[in-house]
Amino acid sequence: MVSRSYSNLLDLASGDSPSFSGERKRFPRVATVPGLLSEVDDESCNSAGSDAPSSVSQERMIIVGNQLPLRAHRNEDDGEWCFSWDEDSLLLQLKDGLGEDVEVIYVGCLKEDIAPNQQDDVAQTLLETFKCVPAFIPPELFTKYYHGFCKQHLWPLFHYMLPLSPDLGGRFNRSLWQAYVSVNKIFADKVMEVISPDDDFVWVHDYHLMVLPTFLRKRFNRVKLGFFLHSPFPSSEIYRTLPVRDEILRALLNSDLIGFHTFDYAKHFLSCCGRMLGLSYQSKRGYIGLEYYGRTVSIKILPVGIHIGQLQSVLNLPETEAKVTELLYKFRGQTVMLGVDDMDIFKGISLKLLAMEQLLMQHPENIGEVVLVQIANPARGRGRDVQEVLSETYATVKRINNRFGRPGYDPVVLIDNPLQFYERIAYYVIAECCLVTAVRDGMNLIPYEYIICRQGNEKLDETLGLDPSAQKKSMLVVSEFIGCSPSLSGAIRVNPWNIDAVAEAMDSALNVSEAEKQLRHEKHYRYVSTHDVAYWARSFLQDLERACGDHLRRRCWGIGFGLGFRVIALDPNFRKLSVEHIVSAYKRTNNRAVLLDYDGTLMPTGSLNTTPNMEAVGILNNLCRDPKNVVFLVSGKDKKTLTEWFSCCEKLGLAAEHGYFIRPNHDSGWETCISLPDFDWKQIAEPIMKLYTETTDGSTIETKESALVWNYLHADPDFGFCQAKELLDHLESVLANEPVSVKSGQHVVEVKPQGVNKGLAAEHLLASMRQKGKLPDFVLCIGDDRSDEDMFEVIMRAKTGSHLSPVAEVLACTVGQKPSKAKYYVEDRSEILRMLQALANASEQAAKTTPILASRGDGVIIDRE
């Protein structure tokens, strides 16, 4: 098989002039043949995206799913394969929402096994005729991937079944996981054969391909990639049992947009990212986003819809009308309640049957009057659990029919043979109520199909003996554990495990007034008809375009190995601070000022032992010995702690409590930067903080002279975050008339006097150096959190004022890649120590070769928190 871009090159090579009328042919930057990837970028092999936008106006969407939206059969005469579109496939139906100007290419597997000697011909045919790229997976590998890892591990776990024993799901098998990763890699290779990385959008579907985003992002750092999960996403307590939990989360985060059917599924995913990866999310103008190494991964909550046009076309078929007539005669004089479910353990068929039995026991007047028709579609998986569901279903149906049945009447009609689509539609049309009692389901579109079919058309109204102008009616009883439940506000929602409650809901659905049925149907029909599959696809594409809007503007490169790979995306002006650059600037300057943070800068964040180690203290002393330097440590710690910790650093300047207290050196006394009348506000704030500390296990209060800090670093992440928001609101309301500011930081809520921030220390240092007639020509400021942004702002603003030399080198640097007022960043604490050591070495070298000028002095400020 050859890629489309390669076919275009063949057209040119043959001498045929390509036609530019009608559909515009595309010339992707990556031309491929099977097994060969072109390295065309001048960047690293991990990045294959051009910085120049494409001139091709037509958008192209590559849709990747486990199965292609195709049906196949083999001719008996010549053995050739014949293919046609699978009109029931969601991947095909969503094309309606993408617009005629969007070209769609599909990548996926075929349901049928294709012999190896036929695969090339089949692939070429599918590409040319259907724009489909088949991924041929060896049968043994496919079994491990699909029936193994997908169906034995992911499917049960995502539906809240833990492998507590070998009979419940499957114990984790590393070889099945490796097969899953291998198949995802094959899918990635197929996408790479046809993708134009600067222009195309890629939309990956469902849990079968959750690590595919990593392979695509690794090859094309700026790929425009969306992922939609069609199954539930479990709570963190369930998901965290998966041995490869971090790998899957990080792989999904290599997408630009991740879609879920319901808020609950999205909330569970965000909770897992917070608890297992330490990531936090923000909601801005209605959009939820996760900051991940400089990239914003958008989260979309969007329940899928149905293809109404397809349903209406089947409703118009004469076969449907004939089947409706047949069913009306068969169930004459009886009220039909309908269930349509796959035969698997999560669809709750047995619970529904038990509820029907309970209904007939509690309301015997329904015997002979009410029939439950249960359509059981073939199971998609394999295993003993499927056989157990079959056995239990057959036994329950037999028991109910033997107990309540009579000649010509079976209270339960079980249909377990495959039905034509029009036959299923006919059952929807005649059913007075539809029952969906799944114990867990990602979305379940059966209620949507039922609503549209009950709306009917004129021919069916005539068959049913209805007035075409009369309002239609329907009733739904749905499980509260399925994805469509929140969208169907007029349905009777039930807990499927509560048999009595389901039976009562069935009785209520039978006895509700005609007017009520009409109102509920009208409400549901209005929603379902306006939120169809086209709306779903169109909305997802619009959000994907928005999420990828700044791709070309940002600088990207990949880090990490294997499934730990991720892309760092930064503003073009946000650069990594190299040791060579800073040492060069350091050597050619004479009046130097440096500010460094402590927790997260000189010490690891969250370390239980926060006292400075000998390495850090030695580096600081070496810097202080250089008469061209004035070194300052700016910290949120109290002055007593800093005095004890840095008693051996005689020339080190200290700023305690975020700049409220300042001491230029060991021989000077502590002074305050601003004067405050009193601290009476502490008597209001401290009791409130104590209340939240008592109710939040793991939280503590840090009392300072100028501030109070509530710390929840060691509390439960979700509960601590919620409590912090409540505490912030509470303190802001009671301290509204006090001269203080209430701010939230990294796992803290702090109350401090207005105007007190780390910027005070920077202002004090620059002003004191100016008073001495020594305008700084080198300023280095390094911090790691939000409190350090005030320092960055002060020194960046000083560049345009009179506090610095006109040729000053100003280096504001944050730790880690994140939005900041700083223009530089370093990766971690180890880089900072290496950098400071290099500066100290430069000072020692200069001292050996140049006479020391005692009158020379400069300033270095180190922020300690």
N, C-alpha and C positions, 0 to 999 in steps of 0.2 A: 504493500500500500504506500502511496505517496501523499504528501500533504497537499492542501489546496494551493499553498504558495508555490510548491514545487511544480504543480500542474501549470500554473501561470508561466513559469519559466520555460516549461516544455512548449507552450504555445509560441513563445517568442523564438525559441530555438528552431522550431519547425518552419519559420518564415511566415507564418500566418499572422496577419495584423489583428491584434485584439480589438474587439468591438467595445466602444465606450458608450453605446446607446443602451437604454434600459438599465439593468443592474450594473453597477460599477464594480469592476474587478479590483480586488485588493492585492497589494504587494507587501505582505508582512515583512518585517525586518529579519525574521528568522525563517530561512528556508530549510526544510528538512527532508530526509529520506528515512526509511525504517532503520532504527538503531543509531541514527546519527543526529547529533544536535550541533547546530552552527554556533560557534563562539564569535559573535559579531560586535560585542560591546568593548569599548575601550576601558570599561571599569573592571572590577574583579569579576571572577566567574560566578560569584553569588549575585550579581546584579546585571540584568539584561534589559534595562528600561532606558529609553532615550530621554534626554531632557527637553527635546523639541517636540511639540505637539504634532500629531499626525494631520495631514491635510485631507484625509479621507473623511467625508461628512457622514457616511452611513455607519451607524453603530452596529456592532456585532456582539451577540451574547452566546457564550459557550455554556451549555447546560449539562452538568455532569450528575448522573444518577447511577444507581446500582444496575438498573436495567434500561435498555433503550426502549423508546415508545413504539416498538415494532412488534408485529406478529409474523411468524414464519411458518411455512409448510414446504414439504419437499414433494416435487412431482414424482409420481410413481413411474412414469415412463422413462424419463432421462436422468432422474436423480438430482436435478437442479433445484436450488433453493429459490423460493418465491417469497417476497416480503411485502407487507402492507402496513399502514399506520395502525397503531392500537388506539382507537378513539377513546378508550376508557382511561388511558394513561394521563395522569396529572401533568407530567412533563410536556406532553403534547398540547393539552388544553391551555396551559398558561401562556402559550404563544399569543392568544387573543389579546392579552393585556400589554404586550410589548410593542405593539404598533407595527404597521406594515414596513416602516423604514428600518426596522431592526432585523438583521439577518441572524438566524438561530442555527447553531451547530450543536448536535448532541454527542455526548461521549458516554458509553456505558457498555454493559454486557448484553449478550443475547440469551434468551431463555433456552435455546436449543444448543446442543453441542455441534460444533462445526469441525469437520475433519481437518487436520493440519494442512493437507494438500489443497483444501478449498478456501482456506482463510484469506489468502491474498485476493482472490477473485471476489469473494463475498465482501471484503473490506472496500475494494474499489467500487463495487456496485452500490454499496450503501452510502459511500461518500458522494458519489456522483448523482445518485437518484434521490436520496433522502437527507443528504448532508449529515449523516450519522457516522461516527467513528467508533467501531466496535473494539472493545478490549477483550481479547481472547485469553481466558484464564485456564490453565491446565486443570482438568477435573479434580485431581487430588488436592491441589492448592485451593480451588474454589470451595470444596467441601469443608476444609479447615477454616477458611475465611468466613463463609456464609453460614453454613449449618453448625460450624464450630464456634468461633468467637462471637459473631453477630447474634446468632440465635440462642447459644448456650450461655453466653456471658452478658453481652450488652442488653439484649432484649429483656431478659428477666430482671436484670438490675434496674434498668430504666423504668420498669413497671413495678418496682418496689419488692422484688423477690430476691432475698439474700440466699446464697448457696450454703445454708446451714448444714446441709447434708448432701451427699452425692446425688440424691433423688430430686433435690430442689435446685433447679438450674444446674450449673456445672461449676466445679471448683476451678480456680484459675489455672490455665495451662499455658505456659510460656510459648510453646510451639504454635498454639493457635493464635496468640498475639503476634508472633513473628509472621505468620501467614497473613494476618490482617494488614500489617504494615507493608508486606510485600505486594499485596494486591493494590493497596492505595498507591504504591510507587508505580505500578503498571499503569494505573489510571492517570497519574501525573505525566508519565511518558507520552501517553496518548494525547493529553491536552497540549503538551509541548509541541506535538507534531503540527498542530493547526493554529496555535495562538499567535496573534500579533500583540505583543505584551503592552504596547503603548496605547492601543486602541480598544482592544476587546475587554468585555466584562465576562467574568466567570462566576457561575452560580452553581454551587455544590449542594446536593440534597441528601440529607438524612444521615443516620448514625452509621451506615455502612462505610462512610468516607470521611470520618472525623479527623484523620491525620493528613488527609490530602492537602489542606491549606499550607502545611509546613513545607511539603515538597515543592509546591508551586511558588511559595514566597521565597524559598531558598534559591530557586532558579531565576525568578523575576521579582526583584525587591519591590517594584512598584505595581505589581499585578493588581488589577481592580477586582477584588474577590469577595463574594458574598456566600454565606452558608445558611441553610435553613434546616432546622431540626423538626422532623415531622412526628417524632415520638415525644413522650413526656421527658422532662429532665428531673431526676429525683432530688430530694432534699440532700443537704450536705451529709447528714447522718448516714444515708444510704450510699451516696456516691463515694464517700471517703473510704469505703471498704474495697474499692477497686484498686488493685496493686499498681496499675498504670494510670492512676488518676491525674497526676501532674502532667504527664506526657500528653494526654488527650486535651486537657484544659489549655496547655500552651499551644498545641496544634490549632485548636479552634480560635485562639487569640491571634493567630496569623491571618485571620480574615479581617476584612474592613467592616463588614456588617454581619451580625449573627441574628437570625430570626427565630422566634418562638411563637407557638400558637396562643399561649396565655401568659398573663402576668406572673402566675405562680411558677411556671417553668423558667421564665427569665429571672425571677427572684431567686430561685434555687441555684441557677447558674452563677449569678452574681455573688451569692453567699459562698459558694464553693471557691470562687476566685479570691474572695476576701479571706477565707479561713485557710486555704491551702497555698495560695500564692502571695497573700498579703496585699492584694490590690483593692483599691476603693473606686467607687463609681460616682459620677455626678449626673444630675439631671439639669439640662439647660434648654430652656424654651421648648420643653416637651420631648427632647431627645435625651436618651440615656447613653452615657459614654464611659468606657473604661480607658484610663491612661495606661499604656503599655509600652514602655521604652520609647517615649516620645510620639508614639502613634495613638490616635484615639480610635478605639474599637467601638463602633456603634451597636447598640442593642435595640432590636425592633420587635414589638409585640403585635402580631398580625395573624389572626385566624384565617385559615384558607377557606375558600368558597368552592362552589360547584360550577360546572359548565351548564348553564341554564339552557343554552341553545341546543345542546345535545339531548337533554332530557325532553325538551319540547318537541324535537324532531321524532323521538321515539314515541312520545304520546300521540303523535299524529299518524303513526303507522296503523294500517288496517289490522295487522296481527295483534296489536295492543288492544284495539277495540274488541276484537273477537275474543281475546283472552279475558277481558273484563266481563263480557257477556257470559262466558263460561263460568267464571268465578261467582258472579251474582246468582246464577242458578244453583251452583253447588252449595253456597252458603246462604240460600234464601231463608229469610226469617231469623237469621242469626247476626249478632254483632261480632265483627272480626277485629281482634287486636293482633298487631303484627310485630314480630321481632325479626331482625335481619342481622346476623352476626357471623363472624368467622368462628370456626370450631377450635378455639384455643382457650387456655385457662383464664385469660384476663377478660373475656367478654361476658362472663357472668350468666351464661345460658342456664346452668343448673339453678342458680339463685332465682332467676326469672320463673322457671318452672315451679319451684317451691312456692313462690309468691302466688302463682296461678292456683296451685293446690290449696293454699290458705284462703284465697278469695272464694273458691267454691265451697270450702268448709264453713266459712263465716257468713257467706251470702248464698245459700243454696238456691235462691230464686234465679241465680244466673246459670244454673245447670240446664243445659239444652238451649240456652239463649246466647251464651258467649263462647267464642272459639278463639284460642290463641294459636295463630299460625306462626311457627318458628322456622325461618329459612336459615339453614346452617351451611355456610360456605365452607369449602374444603380448607383445612388448616394450611398455613404457609410454612410452618416448621415441621420438624420431626421429633420423635422422642416418646418416652413412656407417658409423659404428661398428656399428650394429645390422645393417646389410647384411653387413658383414664377419664378424660372429659367425654369421649365418645361413649364409653361404657356407662358412666353415670347418667348421661343425657338419655340414652336409650332406656335405661332402667327406670328413670323417673317418669318419662313419657308413658311407658307401659303401665306403671303403677297408677298414675292419674287416670288414664283412659279406662283401666280395668275397674277403678273405684267409682268414677263419675260418668263413665260412658254409657250409652244405651244404643239400641239399634238405630243406625243412621246418624249417630252423633258421637263424635270424638272431641272432647274438650281441648285436646292439644293435637295439632296437625304438624308433624315434623317433616320438613322437606330437606333431605340431606344430599340430594342429587343436584348436580350443576344445573342452574336455570339460565335460559336466555335473558338478556337484559330486558327485553320487552315484557317477559313473563314477570320479572320482579317488579317492574313498573306497574303492571296490572294489579298486583297485590297491594302496592301503595295506594292505588286509586280507590280500592274498595274498603280499605281499613279505616275504621272509625278512630283508632288510637294506635300510635306507634310507641313501642317500648324499647328503650336502650338502657340496659342495666349493667354495663361493663364496670368491672371493679377498677380498671385503669385503662385509659386509652388516650392516645396523643390528641386526636381531634374527633374523629368519627363523623362522617358526613351523611350518615343514614337519615337523621332528622331533617337535614336540608333537602335531600331528595324527596322525602315524604311530603314536605310542605309544598314544593313545586308541583308534585304530582296531584296533590289534593286540590290545587288551583285548577288543574285540568284544562279543557278546551271545550268548544261548542259541541263537537261530536261526542265526546265522553259525557258531557252534561245530558245529552239526549239519551245516551245509553243508560245512564244512571237515573233518568227520569227527573232531572233537576231543571229548575228554571234558570236559564243562562244569566238572567239579570240578578239573581239572588246571590247573596254573599256566601262565599265558601266557608267551610269549617274544618277544623282538625284539632286533635289533642295529642300532646306529647308527654310521656313520662320518661325522664332522662336521669341518668346517674350524675351525681354531683362530682364524680371523679373523671369525667371525660372533658376534652378540650372545648367542645362546642357548648357546654352547659352555660358558661357565663353570657354567651351571646343570645341565648333563648330565654329571655326573661319571662315569657308567658308559659313556659313549660312547668310541669309539676316535677320539681327536683327531689330526688330520693337518695338515701344511703342504701345501695344495693345489698349490703350485708344485713340490713334490718328487714327481714322477710315480712313481718307484720306491717311495717310502714309502706313497703312496696305494694302489698295487697290492698291496703287502704287507698293508696294513690291510684291503683287500677280501678277500684270501685268509684272513687271520686271522678275519674276521667269518664267513666261510663254514665254517670248521673249528672254531670254538669249541664247547665241549661244550654239551649241552642244558641242564644245570644252570646253567652260567654265563649262558646267554641268559636263563634265567628270573630269575636274581638281578638281572641288569642291567635287565630289563624291570620287575621289581617296584620297584626303586629309582627308575626314571624315572617310572613311573606314579604312585607316591606323591607325587612332587614336582609333576608336571604337574596332577594332579587337585586338589591343594590350592592351587596358585598359578595359578588361572584368571584370565580377564579381569575377573571380578567382584572378586576379591581385589585385583587391580592397581588398578582404579578406586576401590575403597573405601579402600585405603591412601593413594592420592594425595589424595583428598578430605580424609581425616583430617589429613594433613600440611599441606594447604593451609589448613585451618581453624586449625591451630596457628600457621602462619606469619603469618596475618592477625589473630591474636588481639589485638594491641595497636594496631590501626589507629586506633580511635576515641580512644585515650588519648593519641596523639602529635599534635603540631602539624606540619602539612605545608604546604609550598609548593614550587612549581616554579621552576627556574632553567634557563637555557640555551635555545638556539634549534635548530629542526629536529630532527634525530636525535641531537643532543647534549643534548636535554632530559633532565633528571632531577629527582627529587623529594627535597627535604631533609626528613627526618622527625626531630623532636626531642622530648625530654621537655617537657611543658608548663612546667616550671620552668627550662628551659634556654633562655636568651634571647640575642639578639644585643645586644652592647654598643654603644649609639649614642654618637656624639660629643657630641650635645646633653646626654644624661644625665650623662656623665662630666664634662663641662666645668661643668655646673651644680653638681654635687657638689663639684668641685674649688674653685670660686670661694667657696663658703660655708664652707670648712674652713680650719684654721690649722696643723695638725700632720699632715703627709702622708707616707705610705710607699708606694713603688711597686716591684714586682719584674717584670723582663722577661727573657725568654729571648733568646739570640743567634741561633744557627743555626735558621732557621725563624721567627724573630721579628724580629730586626734585620737579619739577612742571609738570603737564600734558602737553603732546604735543598739540600744537595748542590752548592753553588757551589764551583768550584775555587779562587776567590779569596775567602778567608774573612776577610780584614782589613776592619775597619769603614770605611765610606765617610765622606766629609766631611759628608754630610747627616745621618747618624745621630749622628756625634760632635757636630755643631753643636747638634742638638736636645737631646742629653744635657747639654751645657754650659749651655744656656739654662735647662733645668730645675734644674740644680744651683745656678744663681745666685740662685734664689728662696730666701730664708732660711727659708721655711716648709717647704722640702723637704729630705729626706735621700735621695739617689738611690743605689741599689745595683745592681750588675751581678753576677748569679750565673751562673757558667759552669762547664763541665766542663774548660775549658782550664787549662794550668798557669800558675802565678803569673808566671813570666818573660814568657810571651807576653802576658798581660793587662797587665803593667806597661809593655811596649813599645808596645802598641797604644793604650793610654789614658793615655799620659804627659802629654798636654795637658789632661786632665780632672782638675783639681786637687781638686775637691770630690766627685768620684765615688767611691762606695764599691765595692770589688771583692770578690767571693767566688770563689776559684779551686778547681778540682778538686771541684766539687759541694759546696762549703761547708767543705772541710777546712781551707783557708787563707782568712783574712779580713783585709781592710785597709780601715778606715773611710774614709780619704781619702789623698791623695797624700803628705801629710807624715807619715803614720803608717807604722809597720812592719807586716810580715805577721805574723800570729799564727795558731796552730792552735786549732780549736774543741774538739778532743778530743785527749788524749794517747795515743800508741800505744807499746808497749814496743819493737817491732822490725818489720822488714819482711822477715823471713827467708822468708816464704811466696812472695816474688817469685822466689826461686831454684828453686821448684817449678813455678810457673805459667808463667814466661817460656819455658823450653824446650818446653813443650807447645804454647804459642801459636806459637812459631817453626815447629814441625812442621806445624801446620795452615796456616800462612802459605805454607810451601814447597809444599804440596799443593793450595792454593787460589789460582789465578791471580787477581790483582786485589785481594787482601786485604793489610792492613798491620797493624802493631802500633804503638800509641801508648803510650810509656812516660812515666808521671807519677811524682811523688814518692810519692804515696799510692795509686796505682792502675795497673793495666795494662788496656789496651783493645785488643781485636781487632776491626778494622773490615773489613767485606766489602761496602761500598757499591758498589764498582766490580767485584765478582766476578759470575759468572753467577748470576742470582737464585735459581734452583732449587738449584744446587749449593752456593751460599753459604749458603742457608737450611739445607740438610741438614748441611753442615759445622758451622754454628753450633750446631745441636742436639747434634751429637756432641761438640763442644768443651765445651758447657755441661755435659753429663753427665760428661765426662772430668774437668773441673776440679772439679765438685762432689764427685766421688768421692775425688780425691787431696787436696783441701783441706778435707775434712769436719772435721778436728780443728784447723783454723787459725781465728783470729779474723777471718775475712773473709766477705764475701758475694759470690756469683757470680750476675750478673743478665744477662739478654738485653734489648737495647733495639732501637731502630730501626737495623738493619744493624750492630749491635755486640754483642759479649760483653765484659762488664767485670768485673774482679775488684778489689774495694776493701774497706777495713776496715769491719767491721760498725758500723752506726750513722752512717756518713758518707752524707749525702744533702743535697739542696738545702734541705730543711726546716731544717737547722742555721743557714743564713744568715738565714732568716726569723725564727727564734727569737732569734738574736743581735741582730738589728735591733730587734725589739719589746722585748726585755729592756733594751737600752741606752737606748732612748727612755724607757722607764718609769723607769729609774734617774735620768734627768735631769728627771723630773717632767713629761714631755711625752707624755701618752697620745695615740697616733695617733687622729685622727678621720676619716682618709681613708687607705685601704690599697688600692692597685692592684697586682695580680700577674698577669703575662701570660707564658705558656709554651706550648710546642707538643707536647711528647712526654711519655712516661711518667715521666721523671725529675723533671718539674715538678709531678707530682701531690703530691709530698711538701710542696712550698711551699703548694699550694692547701689541703692538709689542715691545715697549721699555722695559716694565717691564718683559716680557717673555724672551727677549734677555738678560736682566740683570741677570737672574738665572744662566747663564753659565759664567758670568764675575766676576769682583771683587767688584761690587757695593753693593752686598747683602751678608748677613750672609750665610755661607754654609748650614745652616739648616732653611733658610728663608721659610716661608709659603707665597706663591704668589698666589693671588686670583684675576684673571682677569675675570670680570663678565659683560655680556651684558643684556640689558632689552629686554625680548621677545626671542622666539626661532627663530633663523635665522643664516645663515652662518656668522661666526665670528672667529677672532683670539683668542678670549676669550675661556676659557675652562669651564666656568660656565655661568649660566643664572639665572635670576629671572623673575617672570611673569610680574610684573607691579610696578608702583611707590609706591603703598601702601606697598608692600613687602619690598621695599628698606627702607622706613621710619621705618617699624617695626624692620628691621635688625639693622639699625643705632641706634635706641632707645635701642635695646638689648645691643649693644656695650657700649652705654653711661651708661646704668644701671650697666654693669659689671665694668666700671671705677669707678662709685660712690661707689659700694660695696667694691671694692679693696681699695678705699681711706679711708673707715671707718675701715677696718681691718688691713691695712698695712701702716706703716709710709711713708709719701710722700717724695720721694727723689728728691729734687729740681734740682739736677744736671742731672737728667734723662730727655731725650727728644726724641721724635720720630715724624715721619711725616705722615700726612694723607692728601691726595690730593683729592679734590672734583671737578669734572668737571661739569660745570654749564650748558652746552648745549649738 
